[in-house]
Amino acid sequence: MGLQSVVPRASLSLNPSKKHTTTHTNSNRRRKEIMENSRMQSRLRAMGPGLVMSSAAVGGSHLVASTQAGALFGWQLLWLILLVNVLKYPFFRFGVQYTINENESLIHGYLRKGRSYLIGFTALNVVAAVVNTAGVLILSASLLQYFLPWNMSLTTLCWFLLGVCLTILLAGHYKLLDRLSKVIMFVLTVTTVFVVLVAWQNGPTAPADFVSPSPWQLSALAFIVAMMGWMPVPIEISAISSLWTRSKQKLTQVNLSDALFDFNVGYGVAVLLAVVFLSLGSLVQHGSNQEIALASAAFAQQLVAMYADTIGQWSRYIVAGIAFLCMFGTTLAVMDGYARTLDESFHLLRKKPKPAQSWTLNVWIVAQALLGMAIILFFQSALAPMLTFAMTLAFITTPFFAWLNFDLVRKTHISKGMNILAWIGMFYLTLFAIGYVVWWLAS
């Protein structure tokens, strides 16, 4: 009897302990969920600079270069596009790391390295800003023609788009650009993937006995170099992204983890879209009877027409809309980004403090826009070779600016894997650039 009375008492004495353990576990789970939700909210608030950079990427290098690569050579350049994106990754990432860790832009870092470095960067940016503004503007205008029920000259459409872009940028600056880029990249990614799936279901245009030309010959070297120069974006965009990150910091608190999350998402979207546009070119244009136009504006219009003929006339406005979103987002990012770098660079070179108000940035945006428009008005026939020159120059100067970014952060904490990848990237980019210059001088 006594033994029977002890057993239930012992079992009862264990229940409070078990209840306490269960309560403690539930409390830890709730705390963990709250922390995870808070971390995700923090990352979502920090989103912006990476997507703006991705928006800048999908213009010349994706819509034009990636699609042309697929149209001309099928899937043969897929691995090269992926390789270039991987090897350039550390140098764009280093720009984000430097900005957050040092609480200053890459442009300040270039000045700390030496005044001559910043002068060289600024000189390159002046050329790139004007030529790229003209290129993306005329591409956007040529695609906008598809939506108009009446004829309107490219010049008039360029003026119209210039006015729209200036209104957006001068009214909202980075805050408005940040919001628009998120919308553009979401719509662009969804619709582009949808069109690729339709094209994949329809099958390739090339006949079964079609023999694809090889890109591994000297005649294709200039095209490959130009494509790699802007894949996913020119290396100087890392400095522009640095300034966008600084602008984001004025809107919300951004730590390194959140900034790298935003960068990785934006970079990943850019790489995905590069593959998607190459797929479109390979599935729809590769092996067709129509000659591929290499001039940017002519190619953009041919792109829409050929997709409509292959996928169906119902897709004409969808494809045109995708292409226009590409170029409009790129135009906004180019006009804002290059103007920011020139504004910052000239203030640092003149050793004068930057005014609290943004009127000097407005001046640079307007000046860059008008100079780009001047090129369209007076040198429109030479715009294609000028863009090719800008893309080639971007690739040749890539090792120099890649080293600057690497050198600014390599004395701080960098993982062993990232350090190895950066050295491999430096070796590849430098060797290829030197090889191209030697070939160009000898030819």
Secondary structure, 3 states (H helix, E strand, C coil): CHHHHHHHHHHHHHHHHHHHHHHHHHHHHHHHHHHHHHHHHHHHHHCCHHHHHHHHHHHHHHHHHHHHHHHHHCCCCHHHHHHHHHHHHHHHHHHHHHHHHHCCCHHHHHHHHCHHHHHHHHHHHHHHHHHHHHHHHHHHHHHHHHHCCCCCCHHHHHHHHHHHHHHHHHHHHHHHHHHHHHHHHHHHHHHHHHHHHHHHHHCCCCCCCCCCCCCCCHHHHHHHHHHHHCCCCCCCHHHHHHHHHHHHHHHCCCCHHHHHHHHHHHHHHHHHHHHHHHHHHHHHHCCCCCCCCCCHHHHHHHHHHHHHHHHCHHHHHHHHHHHHHHHHHHHHHHHHHHHHHHHHHHHHHCCCCCCCCCHHHHHHHHHHHHHHHHHHHHHHHHHHHHHHHHHHHHHHCHHHHHHHHHHHHCCCCCCHHHHHHHHHHHHHHHHHHHHHHHHHHHC
